Amino acid sequence: MATKKISIDDLKKGMFIHEIDISWIKSPFLRHRRKINTQNDILLLKKAGVKELVIDLSRSDIIQQKPVKKEAAVTAKQESGQEKQTVQDSAIELSATTPDQSNIKKKIKLKDELKVAKVLQGKISKLVNQLGASIQKGIPPSVKQITPILNETRESLQRNDQALLTMLHLYRQDIKLSDHGFGVFAVVLPLAMRMNCSEEEINELGLAALLHDTGWSRLPMHLLGKTTRYTPSELKLIRQHPAIVESVLNKSQEFSDHVKKLVKQHHELIDGSGYPDKLKKNSIYKLVEIFQVADFYDEHIHGLTDKPGMLPVNALKLLYQAAKKNRYNEFVVSELIHVMGIYPVTSAVQLNTGEKAIVEEIDKDNPLLPRLKIIYEADGQVCASDKFLNMAEQDSNNIRSITNVIEPLDEKEDPLGLLQVVNV
């Protein structure tokens, strides 16, 4: 995809916007990526404070499109989902059409940043436990207690944005409140950064992620990750947790009204079917639409409510289907799919050769072509030595493709339990 950065003063009708320099929250349009059809579109962008934009030359009417090399055309065909994919549905195809062009540049290799992310995960989980203890006692925590973690996390994401996501996707046998706090925190920050949220908005989302479920500290903990259907009385009980946190935060002047809204409204849905107040889209604080999908994703991959956990790719599909039913913002969901990749890190996959592998790292410019560590050979035998495959750099005469996502808890698919990533 050919792009060009221009000034807002150079924007013309017929140009296709790929990226703008303000956050989605402040944008006058639902989607940043759109064609400019009228002069009024340009005036709205100027009024919103846009100074610079990135234009997609290939989708702009008034700019001569340069010939596309054959190799690039093949890649584009793969990424648009035109080739047959047995594990992609419309949610996955949606994310494959617009490669990531975020400003985050990988300066550190994933294996090196993982060491930092592992330590950071421990710090975040410890902090969530401390915050829960504070909420349980009715004592509002201090923002100063949380700020260093916010700063460290953003620095890690800027060095390599996949390390924390790797930690998020590690298999958990026991469900803990601190794990969920870490999980939502690890999802919502890179999502907000991709959506070009302001520093203040990112900090609000980070604070809310660490605090939002600490009200569970006053509830029966056996209900967290119950995996069997909640009774009406149990539902009534657990739905009190946002109000518990909000009531404690109201005792402090340190937390903004926006953070309190994020905490209180994180289970509201834009169609009005959420709780506690059944608010609809126009009554919900805009940042909540980002927070909702991060919370949904972590809850569903780790089985934190009355349903068992599921594969990350299935959680993304379920979330996309819910967005189609107007329960979540479809654009935000598509951005989450970009953050996670078509096959989120640690996913177990089967190749057309019969080999089985683990997704080690995603290539956001080639979402269907991650870097893999092959575990089982085509004959079912374990690889004798480390065997890696960068699917984006394959020999054209010997191309492997992913045909299926594997459930690593299935003993038939993974008899030795080697596809279940529990540590790094």
C-alpha positions as CSV (number, residue, x, y, z in Angstrom):
1,M,0.0,0.0,0.0
2,A,1.4,3.4,-1.1
3,T,0.8,6.2,1.4
4,K,1.8,9.9,1.6
5,K,1.7,12.3,4.5
6,I,0.1,15.7,3.7
7,S,-1.1,18.9,5.5
8,I,-4.8,19.4,6.1
9,D,-4.5,22.4,3.7
10,D,-3.6,20.0,0.9
11,L,-6.5,17.7,1.5
12,K,-8.9,17.5,-1.5
13,K,-12.1,15.7,-2.4
14,G,-11.5,12.2,-3.7
15,M,-8.5,11.6,-1.4
16,F,-8.7,8.5,0.8
17,I,-7.6,9.1,4.4
18,H,-5.6,6.3,6.0
19,E,-4.6,8.1,9.3
20,I,-5.1,11.4,11.0
21,D,-3.2,13.1,13.8
22,I,-6.0,13.2,16.4
23,S,-7.5,10.4,18.4
24,W,-10.6,8.5,17.3
25,I,-12.4,10.1,20.3
26,K,-12.1,13.6,18.8
27,S,-12.7,12.6,15.2
28,P,-15.9,13.9,13.5
29,F,-16.2,10.6,11.8
30,L,-16.8,7.0,13.0
31,R,-14.0,5.7,10.9
32,H,-10.6,7.4,10.3
33,R,-10.2,5.6,7.0
34,R,-12.6,7.1,4.6
35,K,-12.8,8.9,1.3
36,I,-13.3,12.7,1.3
37,N,-16.6,13.2,-0.6
38,T,-17.4,16.8,0.2
39,Q,-15.8,20.1,1.1
40,N,-17.7,19.9,4.4
41,D,-15.8,16.7,5.3
42,I,-12.6,18.8,5.1
43,L,-14.1,21.6,7.2
44,L,-15.1,19.1,9.9
45,L,-11.6,17.7,10.1
46,K,-10.1,21.2,10.4
47,K,-12.6,22.1,13.1
48,A,-11.6,18.9,15.0
49,G,-8.0,20.1,15.1
50,V,-6.4,17.9,12.4
51,K,-3.1,19.2,11.1
52,E,-1.6,16.3,9.2
53,L,-3.0,13.2,7.5
54,V,-1.7,10.1,5.8
55,I,-3.3,9.5,2.4
56,D,-3.8,6.0,0.8
57,L,-2.7,6.8,-2.8
58,S,-4.1,3.5,-4.2
59,R,-7.6,4.3,-3.0
60,S,-7.6,8.0,-3.8
61,D,-9.5,9.1,-7.0
62,I,-7.4,12.1,-7.9
63,I,-3.9,10.7,-7.6
64,Q,-2.4,8.5,-10.3
65,Q,-1.9,5.1,-8.9
66,K,1.6,3.6,-9.6
67,P,1.9,0.1,-11.1
68,V,1.9,-2.5,-8.5
69,K,4.7,-5.1,-8.6
70,K,3.6,-8.7,-9.0
71,E,4.9,-9.7,-5.6
72,A,3.0,-6.8,-3.9
73,A,-0.1,-7.8,-5.7
74,V,0.1,-11.4,-4.5
75,T,0.6,-10.1,-0.9
76,A,-2.4,-7.8,-1.3
77,K,-4.5,-10.7,-2.5
78,Q,-3.5,-12.7,0.5
79,E,-4.1,-9.9,3.0
80,S,-7.6,-9.0,1.6
81,G,-8.8,-12.5,2.3
82,Q,-9.4,-13.3,-1.4
83,E,-7.6,-16.6,-1.2
84,K,-9.4,-19.4,0.5
85,Q,-8.9,-19.4,4.3
86,T,-10.4,-22.2,6.3
87,V,-10.2,-20.4,9.7
88,Q,-11.2,-16.8,8.8
89,D,-14.7,-15.5,8.9
90,S,-15.8,-11.9,8.1
91,A,-14.2,-10.6,11.2
92,I,-10.8,-11.8,10.3
93,E,-11.2,-10.7,6.7
94,L,-12.1,-7.2,7.9
95,S,-8.8,-6.8,9.7
96,A,-6.7,-8.2,6.9
97,T,-7.7,-5.4,4.5
98,T,-5.8,-2.6,6.3
99,P,-2.3,-3.3,7.4
100,D,-1.1,-1.7,10.5
101,Q,0.7,1.7,10.0
102,S,1.1,2.6,13.7
103,N,3.9,4.8,14.8
104,I,5.2,2.2,17.2
105,K,8.6,1.0,15.9
106,K,10.1,-2.2,17.2
107,K,13.5,-1.2,18.6
108,I,13.9,-4.3,20.7
109,K,13.6,-8.0,19.7
110,L,10.6,-9.7,21.1
111,K,12.6,-12.3,23.0
112,D,14.5,-9.5,24.8
113,E,11.4,-7.4,25.6
114,L,9.7,-10.6,27.0
115,K,12.1,-10.5,29.9
116,V,11.0,-7.0,30.7
117,A,7.3,-7.9,30.2
118,K,7.5,-10.8,32.5
119,V,8.8,-8.6,35.3
120,L,6.2,-5.9,34.4
121,Q,3.4,-8.5,34.6
122,G,4.4,-9.3,38.2
123,K,4.4,-5.6,39.1
124,I,1.0,-5.0,37.6
125,S,-0.6,-8.1,39.2
126,K,0.8,-7.0,42.6
127,L,-0.5,-3.5,42.1
128,V,-4.0,-4.8,41.2
129,N,-4.0,-6.9,44.4
130,Q,-3.0,-3.8,46.4
131,L,-5.8,-1.7,44.8
132,G,-8.3,-4.5,45.5
133,A,-7.3,-4.5,49.2
134,S,-7.7,-0.7,49.3
135,I,-11.2,-0.9,47.7
136,Q,-12.2,-3.7,50.0
137,K,-11.4,-1.4,53.0
138,G,-13.2,1.5,51.4
139,I,-10.0,3.5,51.1
140,P,-9.4,5.3,47.7
141,P,-5.9,4.5,46.3
142,S,-3.5,7.1,45.2
143,V,-2.9,7.9,41.5
144,K,0.8,8.4,42.3
145,Q,0.8,4.7,43.3
146,I,-0.3,3.8,39.7
147,T,1.5,6.3,37.5
148,P,4.9,4.5,37.4
149,I,3.3,1.4,36.1
150,L,1.5,3.3,33.4
151,N,4.8,4.9,32.3
152,E,6.7,1.6,32.3
153,T,4.0,-0.2,30.3
154,R,3.9,2.5,27.6
155,E,7.7,2.4,27.3
156,S,7.5,-1.4,26.9
157,L,4.8,-1.1,24.2
158,Q,6.9,1.4,22.3
159,R,9.9,-0.9,22.3
160,N,7.9,-4.0,21.2
161,D,4.1,-4.1,21.4
162,Q,3.9,-7.9,21.4
163,A,5.7,-8.8,24.5
164,L,2.9,-7.9,27.0
165,L,0.4,-9.5,24.6
166,T,2.4,-12.7,24.8
167,M,2.2,-12.7,28.6
168,L,-1.5,-12.0,28.3
169,H,-2.1,-15.2,26.2
170,L,-0.1,-17.6,28.5
171,Y,-2.3,-20.4,29.7
172,R,-3.8,-19.8,33.2
173,Q,-5.0,-22.7,35.2
174,D,-6.3,-20.7,38.1
175,I,-8.4,-17.5,37.6
176,K,-7.3,-14.6,39.7
177,L,-8.6,-11.0,39.9
178,S,-5.1,-9.7,39.5
179,D,-4.7,-11.6,36.2
180,H,-7.8,-10.0,34.8
181,G,-6.6,-6.5,35.8
182,F,-3.3,-7.2,34.0
183,G,-5.1,-8.7,31.0
184,V,-7.4,-5.7,30.4
185,F,-4.5,-3.3,31.0
186,A,-2.3,-5.2,28.5
187,V,-5.0,-5.0,25.8
188,V,-6.5,-1.5,26.3
189,L,-3.2,0.4,26.2
190,P,-1.9,-0.8,22.8
191,L,-5.4,-0.5,21.5
192,A,-5.7,3.1,22.6
193,M,-2.2,3.8,21.3
194,R,-3.1,2.4,17.9
195,M,-6.3,4.5,17.9
196,N,-4.1,7.6,18.5
197,C,-5.7,8.5,21.8
198,S,-4.2,11.4,23.7
199,E,-1.8,10.8,26.6
200,E,-4.6,11.9,29.0
201,E,-7.0,9.4,27.4
202,I,-4.5,6.6,27.6
203,N,-3.8,7.3,31.2
204,E,-7.6,7.3,32.0
205,L,-8.0,3.9,30.3
206,G,-5.0,2.5,32.1
207,L,-6.3,3.7,35.5
208,A,-9.7,2.2,34.8
209,A,-8.2,-1.1,33.6
210,L,-6.4,-1.6,36.9
211,L,-9.4,-0.5,39.0
212,H,-12.5,-1.6,37.2
213,D,-13.0,-5.0,38.7
214,T,-11.5,-4.4,42.2
215,G,-15.1,-4.2,43.5
216,W,-15.0,-8.0,43.3
217,S,-12.8,-7.9,46.4
218,R,-16.1,-7.5,48.4
219,L,-17.9,-10.3,46.6
220,P,-17.7,-14.1,46.9
221,M,-14.6,-14.9,44.9
222,H,-15.9,-18.4,44.0
223,L,-18.1,-16.6,41.5
224,L,-15.1,-15.3,39.5
225,G,-14.5,-17.9,36.8
226,K,-17.4,-20.0,37.9
227,T,-17.8,-21.4,34.3
228,T,-21.4,-22.6,35.0
229,R,-24.4,-20.4,34.4
230,Y,-25.0,-17.7,37.1
231,T,-28.3,-17.9,39.0
232,P,-30.5,-14.7,39.0
233,S,-29.4,-14.0,42.6
234,E,-25.7,-14.4,41.7
235,L,-26.1,-12.1,38.7
236,K,-27.7,-9.4,40.9
237,L,-24.8,-9.8,43.3
238,I,-21.9,-9.6,40.8
239,R,-23.4,-6.6,39.0
240,Q,-22.7,-4.6,42.1
241,H,-19.0,-4.5,41.5
242,P,-18.8,-1.3,39.4
243,A,-20.8,0.6,41.9
244,I,-18.5,-0.6,44.7
245,V,-15.4,0.8,43.0
246,E,-17.1,4.0,42.0
247,S,-18.3,4.7,45.6
248,V,-14.8,4.4,46.9
249,L,-13.3,6.6,44.1
250,N,-15.9,9.3,44.9
251,K,-14.1,9.8,48.2
252,S,-11.0,11.1,46.4
253,Q,-10.4,14.2,44.3
254,E,-7.5,12.4,42.5
255,F,-9.7,10.5,40.0
256,S,-11.4,12.4,37.2
257,D,-15.0,12.0,36.3
258,H,-13.9,10.2,33.1
259,V,-12.1,7.5,35.1
260,K,-15.2,7.0,37.3
261,K,-17.4,6.8,34.2
262,L,-15.1,4.1,32.7
263,V,-15.4,2.1,35.9
264,K,-19.1,2.5,36.3
265,Q,-20.0,2.0,32.6
266,H,-17.7,-0.8,31.5
267,H,-20.5,-3.3,31.3
268,E,-22.9,-1.0,29.5
269,L,-23.5,-1.9,25.8
270,I,-24.2,0.5,23.0
271,D,-27.6,-1.1,22.2
272,G,-28.8,-0.5,25.8
273,S,-28.7,-4.2,26.9
274,G,-25.8,-3.7,29.4
275,Y,-25.8,-2.8,33.1
276,P,-26.1,-1.1,35.6
277,D,-28.2,1.6,33.8
278,K,-28.9,0.1,30.4
279,L,-27.4,3.2,28.7
280,K,-27.4,3.5,25.0
281,K,-24.5,4.7,22.7
282,N,-25.2,8.4,23.0
283,S,-25.3,8.2,26.8
284,I,-22.1,6.2,27.2
285,Y,-18.7,8.0,27.7
286,K,-16.9,7.6,24.3
287,L,-13.8,5.9,25.8
288,V,-16.0,3.2,27.2
289,E,-16.4,1.8,23.7
290,I,-12.6,1.1,23.7
291,F,-12.6,-0.3,27.2
292,Q,-15.6,-2.6,26.6
293,V,-13.8,-4.7,23.9
294,A,-10.6,-5.1,25.9
295,D,-12.7,-6.3,28.9
296,F,-14.7,-8.7,26.7
297,Y,-11.6,-10.1,25.1
298,D,-9.8,-11.0,28.3
299,E,-12.9,-12.3,30.0
300,H,-13.7,-14.6,27.2
301,I,-10.2,-16.1,26.5
302,H,-9.7,-16.8,30.2
303,G,-13.2,-17.8,31.3
304,L,-13.7,-15.1,34.0
305,T,-17.5,-15.3,34.2
306,D,-20.0,-18.1,34.0
307,K,-18.6,-19.4,30.7
308,P,-15.4,-21.4,30.1
309,G,-12.5,-19.8,28.3
310,M,-12.0,-20.0,24.5
311,L,-9.4,-19.7,21.9
312,P,-8.3,-16.1,21.2
313,V,-9.4,-16.3,17.5
314,N,-12.8,-17.5,18.6
315,A,-13.1,-14.6,21.1
316,L,-12.3,-12.2,18.3
317,K,-15.0,-13.8,16.1
318,L,-17.6,-13.7,18.9
319,L,-16.8,-10.0,19.6
320,Y,-17.1,-9.2,15.9
321,Q,-20.5,-10.9,15.7
322,A,-21.6,-9.0,18.8
323,A,-20.5,-5.8,17.1
324,K,-22.6,-6.7,14.0
325,K,-25.6,-6.9,16.4
326,N,-24.7,-3.3,17.6
327,R,-23.6,-4.3,21.0
328,Y,-20.0,-3.1,20.5
329,N,-18.5,-0.5,18.2
330,E,-17.6,-2.3,15.0
331,F,-14.7,0.1,14.2
332,V,-13.1,-0.4,17.7
333,V,-13.4,-4.2,17.3
334,S,-11.7,-4.1,13.9
335,E,-8.8,-2.1,15.5
336,L,-8.6,-4.7,18.3
337,I,-8.2,-7.4,15.6
338,H,-5.3,-5.4,14.2
339,V,-3.6,-5.2,17.6
340,M,-4.1,-9.0,18.2
341,G,-3.4,-10.2,14.7
342,I,-5.3,-12.8,12.7
343,Y,-3.7,-15.4,14.9
344,P,-2.9,-13.9,18.3
345,V,0.5,-14.8,19.8
346,T,0.7,-18.3,21.4
347,S,-2.1,-19.6,19.1
348,A,-1.6,-23.2,18.1
349,V,-2.1,-23.8,14.4
350,Q,-1.9,-26.5,11.8
351,L,-0.2,-26.1,8.4
352,N,-1.2,-27.5,5.0
353,T,1.8,-29.8,5.3
354,G,0.4,-31.4,8.5
355,E,2.9,-29.7,10.7
356,K,1.7,-28.1,14.0
357,A,3.1,-24.9,15.3
358,I,2.8,-22.0,17.8
359,V,2.5,-18.4,16.7
360,E,5.6,-16.7,18.1
361,E,5.2,-13.2,16.6
362,I,2.7,-11.5,14.3
363,D,3.6,-9.4,11.2
364,K,1.1,-6.6,11.2
365,D,1.8,-5.8,7.6
366,N,1.1,-9.4,6.7
367,P,-1.5,-10.5,9.2
368,L,-2.0,-13.9,7.6
369,L,1.7,-14.6,7.7
370,P,3.0,-14.8,11.3
371,R,6.4,-16.1,12.6
372,L,6.0,-19.7,13.8
373,K,7.8,-22.2,16.0
374,I,7.0,-25.6,14.6
375,I,6.5,-28.2,17.3
376,Y,5.2,-31.4,15.5
377,E,6.5,-32.6,12.1
378,A,4.0,-33.7,9.4
379,D,4.3,-37.3,10.6
380,G,3.2,-36.3,14.2
381,Q,6.7,-36.7,15.6
382,V,8.1,-33.9,17.8
383,C,10.8,-31.7,16.1
384,A,14.2,-32.9,17.1
385,S,15.5,-29.3,17.4
386,D,14.2,-25.8,17.3
387,K,12.4,-25.1,14.0
388,F,11.1,-21.7,13.1
389,L,9.2,-20.4,10.1
390,N,8.7,-16.8,9.1
391,M,5.7,-17.2,6.8
392,A,6.2,-13.8,5.2
393,E,9.7,-14.8,3.9
394,Q,9.0,-18.2,2.4
395,D,10.5,-19.7,-0.7
396,S,7.9,-19.3,-3.5
397,N,8.4,-22.9,-4.5
398,N,7.6,-24.3,-1.0
399,I,4.8,-22.1,0.5
400,R,3.2,-23.3,3.7
401,S,-0.2,-21.9,4.8
402,I,-2.3,-22.1,8.0
403,T,-5.3,-24.4,7.6
404,N,-6.7,-24.5,11.1
405,V,-6.4,-23.2,14.7
406,I,-5.8,-26.0,17.2
407,E,-7.3,-26.3,20.7
408,P,-4.1,-27.1,22.7
409,L,-6.1,-28.8,25.5
410,D,-7.2,-31.5,23.0
411,E,-5.1,-34.5,23.7
412,K,-5.7,-35.9,20.3
413,E,-4.3,-32.8,18.6
414,D,-1.6,-32.3,21.2
415,P,-0.8,-35.6,22.8
416,L,2.3,-34.4,24.6
417,G,0.9,-31.0,25.7
418,L,3.6,-29.1,23.8
419,L,1.2,-26.6,22.1
420,Q,0.0,-25.1,25.4
421,V,2.2,-22.1,26.2
422,V,2.5,-21.7,30.0
423,N,5.8,-19.8,30.3
424,V,8.3,-17.8,28.3
